[in-house]
C-alpha cells in the first residue's frame, strides 16, 4: 500500500458519475479504481486492498450495503462512505450500523465530499469508527468543566491557571450562552478555595426590593416578617468564591453598597450597624459592554475598575467553530446518559450542517439543540434529520436577507466560498418563501432552471417554507 497515494474504489452503476468521481479524486492525488456494479466490486475487494470505498447504495445487481459488508468483512480497516440520491434516515442508520464511515446524499457538494474523504483517510489505520471517534475526542482538550482546544480557549485555560491561586477580582465578559459561569467555576476549582462554597448571585433575577437582604442578610426585626437572623449570600460564601452573574443589571444604589464589599470585604446586614467581615474571592460576569455603561452613567466607574482587575473575554461559538464537534459530542454523551439511550455518534454530515450555522444563542443553543435531538431520536446515531434545524435555519436565513457585506473585510481575511454560499442560500430561501415552496415559480424569479434550483436546494439544505 502506497502511503502517499491512498487507493479508492468507486462503485456506481452510472458511467457519468464514475467518470466524474475518478477524475476529481485522481486530481486530488488518489489512486482510483472503479466498479460498475456490486458483484464486480466484491470481486475486486477480495483481490485488492482499498483504503476507502465510495459506494452508491442503489446498484444494478446487489445493494451497496452488501458491498459495505463485504469490504468490512475482508478488510475491517477499509473505510466505506455510502452515497445515494435516495437517502433516507433508515438507510443511513443501517449503513452506519454496518460500519460505514458516513452517508452522503446526492447531489453532494464536491468540497464537502473531498473533506469527508480526507478526514476519513486520516483515520485509516484505526480498526473501526468507534476507535476513530475515541482518538479524535482524546485530541480535544478538556479543562475542568470546559471543553475545546481552539487557540482562544487554550489561552483562557492558561489565564485561569495563572490567576486561580490569587485573590484578584476577575470580570468575565461575553455574549449570553458562551459559558461565563463555567469559566468562573473553573477558576474556583483550580484555586485553593475549591473545597469551599461557590455561590452564584444572578444580579438580574433578584427583585430590587429583595436583593440587599438576599446578598447581605438581615437581623431579626429588620422589617415585617424578619422573625430571625438570616445570613446573606456573601456571608454564606465566606472562605469561598462569590460569582456575580450579570453584574451590569445592578441598580446604581446597589452598586454603591457593593463597592464597599469589593474594596474592603466588609458589609452591614439589613437592620444593623455592625460590620461583617468576609474572606471571599469575587468573580463577576456580564454580557454588556461595561465601558459604554460607565460612559452612559449606568455603571459606576469606581466599581468597574474594582471588579475588572483581570478581564477574561469569552469568544462566541461562531468564533471557535473548531470546538463545535467536541462540544456537541459532550452534550450527546450527557443527554444520552440522562435519557437512558445509547446514542453514541453524530454523523459527519450532521456536524458539517452544524458548522454552517452561526448559533446566535452560542453554546446554550447548541446544548438545547443536542438535548432535543437526543429526546426525539429513534436511532443510535444523530443524523441531519434528527437535528430539527428548520426553526434555527429560518431565523438564520431571515437575518441573512438583511445582511450586507463590507468588502474592506478582505484585508482581515474572509471565506469567499462561505459568503457566496450564504448569499445564494438567502436568495433561494426568499424566493421559496414568496412562492410558497413552488420550485418552478422560485426558479423563474431567480432566472435559473428547475433542475438548477433542485440541486441548489439539496446542496444548501434550503428550508422548504410551507406557510
Residue, then its C-alpha position, 0 to 999 in steps of 0.5 A: x500500500x502506497x502511503x502517499x497515494x491512498x487507493x479508492x474504489x468507486x462503485x456506481x452503476x452510472x458511467x457519468x458519475x464514475x467518470x466524474x468521481x475518478x477524475x476529481x479524486x485522481x486530481x486530488x492525488x488518489x489512486x482510483x479504481x472503479x466498479x460498475x456494479x456490486x458483484x464486480x466490486x466484491x470481486x475486486x475487494x477480495x483481490x485488492x486492498x482499498x483504503x476507502x470505498x465510495x459506494x452508491x447504495x442503489x446498484x444494478x445487481x446487489x445493494x451497496x450495503x452488501x458491498x459495505x459488508x463485504x469490504x468490512x468483512x475482508x478488510x475491517x480497516x477499509x473505510x466505506x462512505x455510502x452515497x445515494x440520491x435516495x437517502x433516507x434516515x433508515x438507510x443511513x442508520x443501517x449503513x452506519x450500523x454496518x460500519x460505514x464511515x458516513x452517508x452522503x446524499x446526492x447531489x453532494x457538494x464536491x468540497x464537502x465530499x473531498x473533506x469527508x474523504x480526507x478526514x476519513x483517510x486520516x483515520x485509516x489505520x484505526x480498526x473501526x469508527x468507534x476507535x476513530x471517534x475515541x482518538x479524535x475526542x482524546x485530541x480535544x482538550x478538556x479543562x475542568x468543566x470546559x471543553x475545546x482546544x481552539x487557540x482562544x480557549x487554550x489561552x483562557x485555560x492558561x489565564x485561569x491557571x495563572x490567576x486561580x491561586x490569587x485573590x484578584x477580582x476577575x470580570x468575565x465578559x461575553x455574549x449570553x450562552x458562551x459559558x461565563x459561569x463555567x469559566x468562573x467555576x473553573x477558576x474556583x476549582x483550580x484555586x485553593x478555595x475549591x473545597x469551599x462554597x461557590x455561590x452564584x448571585x444572578x444580579x438580574x433575577x433578584x427583585x430590587x426590593x429583595x436583593x440587599x437582604x438576599x446578598x447581605x442578610x438581615x437581623x431579626x426585626x429588620x422589617x415585617x416578617x424578619x422573625x430571625x437572623x438570616x445570613x446573606x449570600x456573601x456571608x454564606x460564601x465566606x472562605x469561598x468564591x462569590x460569582x456575580x452573574x450579570x453584574x451590569x443589571x445592578x441598580x446604581x444604589x446597589x452598586x454603591x453598597x457593593x463597592x464597599x464589599x469589593x474594596x474592603x470585604x466588609x458589609x452591614x446586614x439589613x437592620x444593623x450597624x455592625x460590620x461583617x467581615x468576609x474572606x471571599x474571592x469575587x468573580x463577576x460576569x456580564x454580557x454588556x459592554x461595561x465601558x459604554x455603561x460607565x460612559x452612559x452613567x449606568x455603571x459606576x466607574x469606581x466599581x468597574x475598575x474594582x471588579x475588572x482587575x483581570x478581564x477574561x473575554x469569552x469568544x462566541x461559538x461562531x468564533x471557535x467553530x473548531x470546538x463545535x464537534x467536541x462540544x456537541x459530542x459532550x452534550x450527546x454523551x450527557x443527554x444520552x446518559x440522562x435519557x437512558x439511550x445509547x446514542x453514541x455518534x453524530x454523523x459527519x454530515x450532521x456536524x458539517x450542517x452544524x458548522x454552517x450555522x452561526x448559533x446566535x444563542x452560542x453554546x446554550x443553543x447548541x446544548x438545547x439543540x443536542x438535548x432535543x435531538x437526543x429526546x426525539x431520536x429513534x436511532x443510535x446515531x444523530x443524523x441531519x434529520x434528527x437535528x430539527x434545524x428548520x426553526x434555527x435555519x429560518x431565523x438564520x436565513x431571515x437575518x441573512x436577507x438583511x445582511x450586507x457585506x463590507x468588502x474592506x473585510x478582505x484585508x482581515x481575511x474572509x471565506x469567499x466560498x462561505x459568503x457566496x454560499x450564504x448569499x445564494x442560500x438567502x436568495x433561494x430561501x426568499x424566493x421559496x418563501x414568496x412562492x410558497x415552496x413552488x420550485x418552478x415559480x422560485x426558479x423563474x424569479x431567480x432566472x435559473x432552471x428547475x433542475x438548477x434550483x433542485x440541486x441548489x436546494x439539496x446542496x444548501x439544505x434550503x428550508x422548504x417554507x410551507x406557510 
